[in-house]
């Protein structure tokens, strides 16, 4: 019986002492707020830096090589598109879809020439800022 009482006392006494309320140290709320704001600004700056770094790294990678060139691409569905490729002087019409990958639709015997009467530059897509500024106008 003494052993059981001693075991309970030995096990519960330290827990009871640890659960006793202890005076919390004084916290300077201004310093804590400053620390949180500096940490938040550091994280936001890190996000912008990584974005800038990734854009810079992508600019160095040229899309396509010297041997393969995408002449024109046209969407024919939500995720499907057809592309006119030039490989070593031969032009290929290729269909691309997420489920079927790439499939050669036709190999052109005579290369397709650019239409001189067609406008050489496609109008650039308007950004969100331009669309939003148009909506703001009365």
VEXTORVO-751727 format. One record per residue: chain; x, y, z of N, C-alpha, C, O, CB in turn; residue number from 1. Coordinates in steps of 0.02 Angstrom, whole numbers. Atoms other than C-alpha are relative to their C-alpha. Glycine has a CB too. Layout:
<atoms>
kolmar | n_east | n_north | n_up | ca_east | ca_north | ca_up | c_east | c_north | c_up | o_east | o_north | o_up | cb_east | cb_north | cb_up | vexro
A | X | Y | Z | X | Y | Z | X | Y | Z | X | Y | Z | X | Y | Z | NUM
...
</atoms>
This chain:
<atoms>
kolmar | n_east | n_north | n_up | ca_east | ca_north | ca_up | c_east | c_north | c_up | o_east | o_north | o_up | cb_east | cb_north | cb_up | vexro
A | 41 | -59 | 0 | 0 | 0 | 0 | 43 | 63 | 0 | 28 | 111 | -34 | -47 | 0 | 60 | 1
A | -46 | -58 | -2 | 142 | 118 | 41 | 31 | 12 | -69 | 42 | 69 | -90 | 55 | -11 | 52 | 2
A | -30 | -7 | 66 | 218 | 82 | -129 | -48 | 35 | -49 | -28 | 77 | -88 | 21 | -69 | -28 | 3
A | 49 | -31 | 44 | 58 | 130 | -218 | -8 | 74 | 15 | -11 | 115 | -31 | -68 | -36 | 7 | 4
A | 5 | -71 | -19 | 43 | 292 | -119 | 62 | 37 | -21 | 58 | 94 | -45 | -11 | 6 | 77 | 5
A | -63 | -33 | 19 | 226 | 331 | -151 | 3 | 9 | -76 | 27 | 60 | -100 | 61 | -42 | 25 | 6
A | -1 | -5 | 73 | 205 | 296 | -338 | -47 | 56 | -23 | -29 | 96 | -66 | -21 | -67 | -32 | 7
A | 46 | -54 | 19 | 52 | 408 | -350 | 27 | 68 | 20 | 21 | 116 | -18 | -68 | -11 | 33 | 8
A | -27 | -64 | -23 | 134 | 544 | -248 | 60 | 21 | -43 | 67 | 79 | -61 | 21 | -5 | 74 | 9
A | -59 | -15 | 41 | 295 | 531 | -349 | -20 | 19 | -71 | 15 | 59 | -103 | 47 | -59 | -3 | 10
A | 21 | -16 | 68 | 199 | 539 | -513 | -43 | 63 | -5 | -37 | 100 | -53 | -38 | -57 | -29 | 11
A | 46 | -57 | 3 | 67 | 670 | -471 | 29 | 64 | 27 | 10 | 118 | 4 | -62 | -16 | 38 | 12
A | -28 | -60 | -30 | 171 | 789 | -368 | 38 | 42 | -52 | 27 | 103 | -54 | 47 | -19 | 57 | 13
A | -33 | -41 | 50 | 286 | 843 | -512 | -50 | 30 | -51 | -41 | 87 | -73 | 52 | -40 | -38 | 14
A | 50 | -27 | 46 | 134 | 861 | -627 | -38 | 58 | 31 | -53 | 107 | -2 | -49 | -55 | -21 | 15
A | 37 | -54 | -34 | 44 | 967 | -499 | 44 | 62 | 6 | 19 | 118 | 0 | -22 | -23 | 70 | 16
A | -44 | -57 | -3 | 197 | 1077 | -479 | 8 | 33 | -68 | 13 | 95 | -73 | 69 | -21 | 27 | 17
A | -7 | -29 | 67 | 213 | 1099 | -666 | -64 | 36 | -21 | -60 | 84 | -59 | 17 | -54 | -51 | 18
A | 63 | -31 | 19 | 29 | 1145 | -682 | -14 | 63 | 40 | -61 | 100 | 25 | -57 | -49 | 9 | 19
A | 10 | -60 | -41 | 44 | 1280 | -550 | 12 | 62 | -42 | 59 | 63 | -82 | 46 | -1 | 63 | 20
A | -9 | -61 | 40 | 25 | 1454 | -625 | 66 | 34 | 16 | 85 | 41 | 74 | -58 | 49 | 11 | 21
A | -65 | -33 | -6 | 189 | 1541 | -655 | -9 | 69 | -31 | -42 | 77 | -82 | 58 | -40 | -35 | 22
A | 5 | -69 | 25 | 204 | 1728 | -680 | 34 | 4 | -69 | 93 | -14 | -76 | 32 | 51 | 49 | 23
A | -27 | -5 | 68 | 228 | 1760 | -867 | 46 | 60 | -4 | 34 | 111 | 28 | -58 | 6 | -53 | 24
A | -45 | -57 | 8 | 372 | 1871 | -918 | -35 | 57 | -37 | -80 | 44 | -78 | 65 | -20 | -36 | 25
A | 31 | -58 | 33 | 325 | 2045 | -975 | 18 | 0 | -74 | 76 | -10 | -92 | 24 | 66 | 34 | 26
A | -10 | 1 | 73 | 304 | 2056 | -1164 | -9 | 71 | -25 | -60 | 104 | -11 | -49 | -49 | -36 | 27
A | 4 | -66 | 30 | 339 | 2216 | -1258 | -39 | -7 | -66 | -12 | -34 | -114 | 71 | 32 | -12 | 28
A | 42 | 11 | 59 | 196 | 2220 | -1384 | 25 | 39 | -61 | 18 | 16 | -118 | -72 | 21 | 15 | 29
A | -27 | -38 | 56 | 278 | 2355 | -1491 | 57 | -36 | -34 | 62 | -37 | -95 | 24 | 68 | 24 | 30
A | -57 | 37 | 28 | 436 | 2252 | -1513 | -25 | -63 | -36 | 2 | -82 | -89 | 50 | -19 | 55 | 31
A | 28 | 60 | 33 | 333 | 2096 | -1554 | -33 | 19 | -66 | -25 | -17 | -115 | -50 | -35 | 47 | 32
A | 32 | -22 | 61 | 231 | 2192 | -1682 | 52 | 17 | -54 | 44 | 1 | -112 | -45 | 61 | 13 | 33
A | -54 | -17 | 46 | 390 | 2259 | -1762 | 33 | -63 | -27 | 49 | -67 | -86 | 52 | 45 | 34 | 34
A | -31 | 63 | 21 | 465 | 2084 | -1767 | -44 | -37 | -51 | -19 | -64 | -100 | 13 | -45 | 60 | 35
A | 46 | 33 | 45 | 309 | 2014 | -1851 | -2 | 36 | -68 | -2 | 3 | -120 | -71 | -4 | 30 | 36
A | 2 | -39 | 62 | 304 | 2155 | -1980 | 64 | -9 | -41 | 62 | -16 | -102 | -10 | 73 | 15 | 37
A | -64 | 10 | 35 | 489 | 2136 | -2022 | 2 | -70 | -30 | 27 | -79 | -86 | 60 | 11 | 47 | 38
A | 1 | 68 | 27 | 465 | 1948 | -2042 | -46 | -5 | -60 | -29 | -37 | -110 | -22 | -49 | 54 | 39
A | 47 | 1 | 55 | 314 | 1974 | -2154 | 30 | 34 | -62 | 24 | 8 | -117 | -65 | 35 | 19 | 40
A | -32 | -34 | 56 | 408 | 2099 | -2262 | 56 | -42 | -30 | 66 | -42 | -91 | 27 | 68 | 22 | 41
A | -53 | 44 | 25 | 553 | 1978 | -2275 | -28 | -57 | -42 | 1 | -73 | -94 | 39 | -29 | 59 | 42
A | 30 | 54 | 39 | 439 | 1838 | -2336 | -27 | 27 | -67 | -17 | -5 | -118 | -58 | -33 | 39 | 43
A | 25 | -30 | 62 | 355 | 1952 | -2464 | 57 | 17 | -46 | 53 | 5 | -107 | -43 | 63 | 15 | 44
A | -59 | -16 | 41 | 525 | 2013 | -2525 | 30 | -64 | -29 | 52 | -64 | -86 | 52 | 38 | 41 | 45
A | -26 | 64 | 24 | 582 | 1832 | -2540 | -43 | -27 | -57 | -16 | -54 | -106 | 4 | -51 | 57 | 46
A | 45 | 23 | 54 | 428 | 1789 | -2646 | 14 | 39 | -64 | 19 | 10 | -118 | -74 | 8 | 22 | 47
A | -15 | -40 | 59 | 463 | 1935 | -2764 | 68 | -17 | -30 | 75 | -19 | -91 | -4 | 74 | 17 | 48
A | -66 | 17 | 24 | 647 | 1889 | -2775 | 0 | -66 | -37 | 32 | -72 | -90 | 50 | -3 | 58 | 49
A | 3 | 65 | 34 | 609 | 1708 | -2820 | -37 | 6 | -66 | -17 | -25 | -115 | -34 | -52 | 46 | 50
A | 36 | -12 | 63 | 483 | 1767 | -2952 | 45 | 33 | -51 | 45 | 14 | -109 | -61 | 42 | 12 | 51
A | -46 | -35 | 45 | 611 | 1885 | -3027 | 54 | -48 | -25 | 71 | -48 | -84 | 33 | 61 | 35 | 52
A | -52 | 47 | 18 | 743 | 1749 | -3025 | -26 | -52 | -49 | 10 | -71 | -95 | 27 | -34 | 63 | 53
A | 28 | 50 | 46 | 628 | 1623 | -3110 | -13 | 30 | -69 | -1 | -4 | -120 | -65 | -30 | 28 | 54
A | 9 | -32 | 65 | 582 | 1747 | -3247 | 66 | 10 | -36 | 71 | 1 | -96 | -36 | 67 | 8 | 55
A | -67 | -10 | 30 | 765 | 1785 | -3276 | 28 | -66 | -25 | 60 | -67 | -78 | 47 | 31 | 51 | 56
A | -25 | 65 | 21 | 807 | 1600 | -3285 | -38 | -24 | -62 | -9 | -57 | -105 | -6 | -52 | 57 | 57
A | 39 | 20 | 59 | 665 | 1570 | -3411 | 20 | 40 | -61 | 15 | 14 | -117 | -74 | 8 | 14 | 58
A | -20 | -41 | 58 | 726 | 1712 | -3521 | 62 | -28 | -33 | 71 | -18 | -94 | 13 | 72 | 22 | 59
A | -60 | 29 | 29 | 890 | 1620 | -3547 | -14 | -62 | -40 | 25 | -80 | -85 | 50 | -16 | 55 | 60
A | 18 | 60 | 37 | 803 | 1464 | -3609 | -42 | 21 | -60 | -97 | 47 | -52 | -39 | -51 | 45 | 61
A | 36 | -20 | 61 | 751 | 1493 | -3789 | -50 | -54 | -18 | -33 | -113 | -18 | 49 | 12 | -58 | 62
A | 48 | 51 | 21 | 591 | 1408 | -3843 | 17 | -25 | -69 | 23 | 14 | -117 | -71 | 29 | 1 | 63
A | -18 | 30 | 64 | 633 | 1289 | -3983 | 74 | 4 | -13 | 110 | 42 | 20 | -38 | 34 | -56 | 64
A | -71 | 0 | 17 | 799 | 1255 | -4059 | 11 | 30 | -68 | -30 | 68 | -93 | 28 | -70 | 2 | 65
A | -16 | -26 | 67 | 881 | 1294 | -4224 | -28 | -46 | -54 | -39 | -24 | -111 | 76 | 7 | -8 | 66
A | 22 | 48 | 50 | 820 | 1138 | -4312 | -76 | -6 | -3 | -103 | -22 | -57 | 30 | -68 | 15 | 67
A | 73 | 6 | -2 | 636 | 1137 | -4258 | -29 | 69 | 14 | -7 | 105 | 59 | -23 | -51 | 54 | 68
A | 31 | -65 | -8 | 525 | 1289 | -4276 | -76 | -7 | -6 | -101 | -40 | -51 | 27 | 50 | -54 | 69
A | 73 | -2 | 4 | 340 | 1316 | -4240 | -18 | 60 | -42 | -6 | 117 | -23 | -33 | 4 | 72 | 70
A | 19 | -54 | 46 | 274 | 1417 | -4386 | -64 | 33 | 23 | -70 | 94 | 26 | -6 | -26 | -72 | 71
A | 64 | -27 | -22 | 96 | 1434 | -4325 | -34 | -52 | 44 | -24 | -112 | 36 | -45 | 19 | -61 | 72
A | 38 | 44 | -45 | -17 | 1363 | -4190 | -71 | 27 | 5 | -82 | 87 | 6 | 34 | -4 | 70 | 73
A | 70 | -21 | -3 | -206 | 1364 | -4180 | -39 | -47 | 45 | -38 | -108 | 34 | -32 | 3 | -70 | 74
A | 41 | 44 | -43 | -321 | 1299 | -4042 | -62 | -24 | -38 | -94 | 15 | -74 | -21 | 36 | 65 | 75
A | 60 | 27 | 32 | -459 | 1184 | -4103 | -49 | -27 | 52 | -102 | -54 | 35 | 19 | -56 | -49 | 76
A | 43 | 21 | -54 | -534 | 1143 | -3934 | 25 | 33 | 64 | 65 | 79 | 62 | 0 | -77 | 7 | 77
A | -20 | -29 | -64 | -514 | 1180 | -3750 | 74 | -14 | 13 | 112 | 30 | 33 | -43 | -27 | 57 | 78
A | -70 | 18 | -13 | -350 | 1085 | -3734 | 36 | -25 | -62 | 96 | -38 | -60 | 3 | -53 | 54 | 79
A | -30 | 25 | 61 | -319 | 1028 | -3913 | 21 | 57 | -45 | -10 | 110 | -45 | -48 | -47 | -36 | 80
A | -21 | -51 | 48 | -223 | 1124 | -4043 | 37 | -35 | -58 | 60 | -92 | -51 | 46 | 53 | 33 | 81
A | -40 | 24 | 56 | -142 | 1100 | -4213 | 57 | 49 | -10 | 51 | 109 | 1 | -43 | -7 | -65 | 82
A | -60 | -41 | 10 | 32 | 1162 | -4254 | 31 | -16 | -66 | 32 | -73 | -89 | 50 | -11 | 57 | 83
A | -38 | 8 | 61 | 127 | 1189 | -4413 | 73 | 7 | 19 | 96 | 60 | 40 | -20 | 53 | -55 | 84
A | -70 | 2 | -20 | 308 | 1139 | -4381 | 44 | -4 | -62 | 24 | -31 | -114 | 14 | -60 | 46 | 85
A | -50 | 7 | 53 | 462 | 1156 | -4490 | 60 | -35 | 30 | 91 | -12 | 78 | 19 | 70 | -29 | 86
A | -56 | 40 | -24 | 595 | 1024 | -4467 | 46 | -12 | -60 | 29 | -49 | -105 | -23 | -68 | 32 | 87
A | -49 | 10 | 53 | 747 | 1034 | -4580 | -27 | 15 | -69 | -10 | -21 | -116 | 25 | -70 | 1 | 88
A | 28 | -19 | 65 | 651 | 1118 | -4722 | -65 | -34 | -17 | -99 | -14 | -64 | 50 | -15 | -54 | 89
A | 63 | 35 | 11 | 503 | 998 | -4712 | -52 | 26 | 49 | -37 | 36 | 108 | 8 | -77 | 8 | 90
A | 53 | -25 | -44 | 338 | 1061 | -4644 | -48 | -56 | 18 | -67 | -96 | -25 | -37 | 59 | -34 | 91
A | 44 | 52 | -26 | 227 | 951 | -4537 | -60 | 33 | 34 | -52 | 84 | 68 | 37 | -46 | 50 | 92
A | 59 | -21 | -36 | 49 | 977 | -4477 | -11 | -51 | 56 | -20 | -110 | 43 | -64 | 6 | -47 | 93
A | 1 | 44 | -59 | 40 | 906 | -4300 | -59 | 19 | 44 | -72 | 78 | 55 | 67 | 5 | 39 | 94
A | 53 | -11 | -47 | -107 | 885 | -4183 | 24 | -16 | 70 | 59 | -65 | 80 | -61 | -44 | -17 | 95
A | -22 | 9 | -70 | -78 | 902 | -3995 | -60 | -2 | 45 | -104 | 42 | 41 | 49 | 56 | 21 | 96
A | 54 | 4 | -49 | -194 | 845 | -3858 | 29 | -29 | 64 | 79 | -65 | 61 | -60 | -44 | -25 | 97
A | -27 | 25 | -63 | -167 | 805 | -3674 | -6 | -77 | 6 | 36 | -108 | 38 | -35 | 32 | 58 | 98
A | 9 | 72 | -6 | -232 | 627 | -3694 | 40 | -39 | -52 | 65 | -93 | -37 | -73 | -18 | -5 | 99
A | -33 | 37 | 54 | -154 | 578 | -3860 | 71 | 23 | -15 | 105 | -7 | -57 | -39 | 7 | -62 | 100
A | -67 | -24 | 14 | 8 | 676 | -3854 | 3 | 37 | -66 | -42 | 76 | -82 | 50 | -57 | 1 | 101
A | -8 | -31 | 66 | 71 | 730 | -4025 | -13 | -53 | -54 | 8 | -110 | -47 | 71 | 31 | -9 | 102
A | 14 | 46 | 55 | 10 | 653 | -4187 | 9 | 38 | -65 | -18 | 92 | -73 | -73 | -30 | 6 | 103
A | -11 | -31 | 65 | 69 | 693 | -4363 | -64 | -8 | -42 | -87 | -63 | -55 | 61 | -32 | -36 | 104
A | 60 | 1 | 40 | -82 | 741 | -4466 | 15 | -1 | -75 | -18 | -34 | -113 | -44 | 60 | 17 | 105
A | -17 | -5 | 71 | 2 | 782 | -4632 | 72 | 25 | -7 | 95 | 67 | 31 | -49 | 47 | -37 | 106
A | -67 | -25 | 19 | 175 | 804 | -4707 | -9 | 38 | -65 | -31 | 9 | -115 | 53 | -59 | -7 | 107
A | 11 | -43 | 59 | 172 | 948 | -4831 | 56 | -10 | -50 | 115 | -7 | -33 | -5 | 74 | 21 | 108
A | -50 | 8 | 54 | 258 | 919 | -4998 | 30 | 67 | -18 | 91 | 73 | -27 | -32 | -33 | -62 | 109
A | -24 | -67 | 15 | 270 | 1105 | -5037 | -10 | 43 | 62 | -64 | 43 | 91 | -37 | 31 | -62 | 110
A | 6 | -41 | -60 | 305 | 1224 | -4894 | -52 | 55 | -8 | -59 | 83 | -62 | 68 | 31 | 18 | 111
A | 49 | -54 | -1 | 169 | 1347 | -4848 | 38 | 66 | 5 | 80 | 75 | 48 | -51 | -8 | 60 | 112
A | -34 | -65 | 1 | 224 | 1524 | -4890 | -41 | 49 | 42 | -102 | 43 | 47 | 9 | 27 | -72 | 113
A | 34 | -52 | -38 | 183 | 1673 | -4780 | -39 | 44 | -48 | -15 | 60 | -103 | 50 | 43 | 42 | 114
A | 42 | -43 | 41 | 41 | 1780 | -4849 | 24 | 72 | 8 | 20 | 99 | 64 | -75 | -7 | 20 | 115
A | -24 | -69 | -7 | 113 | 1954 | -4887 | -55 | 50 | 16 | -41 | 102 | 45 | 36 | 21 | -62 | 116
A | 53 | -48 | -13 | -58 | 2036 | -4877 | -24 | -3 | 72 | -57 | 43 | 95 | -58 | -13 | -48 | 117
A | 21 | 7 | -69 | -88 | 1972 | -4700 | 42 | 45 | 44 | 101 | 56 | 30 | 5 | -74 | 24 | 118
A | -40 | -42 | -45 | -35 | 2087 | -4558 | 55 | -42 | 33 | 44 | -99 | 53 | -45 | 33 | 54 | 119
A | -58 | 37 | -25 | 136 | 2039 | -4496 | -1 | -7 | 76 | 27 | -54 | 104 | 64 | 34 | -21 | 120
A | 1 | 3 | -73 | 101 | 2075 | -4314 | -70 | -14 | 24 | -119 | 17 | 2 | 27 | 65 | 30 | 121
A | 63 | 15 | -32 | -37 | 2000 | -4212 | -10 | 50 | 56 | 38 | 63 | 93 | -3 | -73 | 26 | 122
A | 9 | -48 | -54 | -116 | 2127 | -4094 | 13 | -34 | 68 | -9 | -90 | 80 | -71 | 31 | -2 | 123
A | -18 | 28 | -66 | -50 | 2101 | -3919 | -62 | -5 | 44 | -108 | 36 | 40 | 54 | 44 | 35 | 124
A | 56 | 8 | -46 | -168 | 2037 | -3787 | 3 | 56 | 52 | 56 | 75 | 76 | 2 | -70 | 35 | 125
A | 3 | -52 | -49 | -227 | 2170 | -3670 | 8 | -30 | 69 | -17 | -85 | 83 | -65 | 40 | -5 | 126
A | -9 | 23 | -68 | -176 | 2152 | -3489 | -60 | 15 | 43 | -106 | 51 | 23 | 62 | 31 | 30 | 127
A | 55 | -10 | -47 | -292 | 2148 | -3341 | -6 | 73 | 19 | -61 | 98 | 28 | 11 | -43 | 63 | 128
A | 0 | -71 | -19 | -242 | 2326 | -3296 | -36 | 41 | -53 | -73 | 88 | -37 | 71 | 25 | 10 | 129
A | 33 | -37 | 54 | -299 | 2388 | -3468 | -75 | -11 | 0 | -113 | 36 | -9 | 30 | -19 | -68 | 130
A | 71 | 15 | -2 | -466 | 2300 | -3456 | -33 | 34 | 59 | -88 | 62 | 53 | -12 | -76 | 3 | 131
A | 27 | -32 | -60 | -493 | 2364 | -3280 | -5 | 75 | -8 | -55 | 105 | 13 | 42 | -17 | 60 | 132
A | 2 | -72 | 10 | -450 | 2543 | -3329 | -55 | 19 | -49 | -84 | 73 | -44 | 68 | 26 | -25 | 133
A | 54 | -14 | 46 | -575 | 2532 | -3472 | -67 | -3 | 36 | -112 | 37 | 21 | 1 | -51 | -58 | 134
A | 61 | 5 | -38 | -712 | 2479 | -3351 | -10 | 60 | 47 | -67 | 79 | 61 | 0 | -64 | 40 | 135
A | 4 | -56 | -46 | -672 | 2625 | -3235 | -26 | 64 | -34 | -55 | 107 | -1 | 67 | 14 | 32 | 136
A | 20 | -61 | 36 | -706 | 2755 | -3370 | -76 | 7 | 1 | -112 | -43 | -6 | 25 | -1 | -72 | 137
A | 73 | -10 | 0 | -880 | 2835 | -3359 | -31 | -4 | -68 | -91 | 4 | -75 | -16 | 66 | 30 | 138
</atoms>
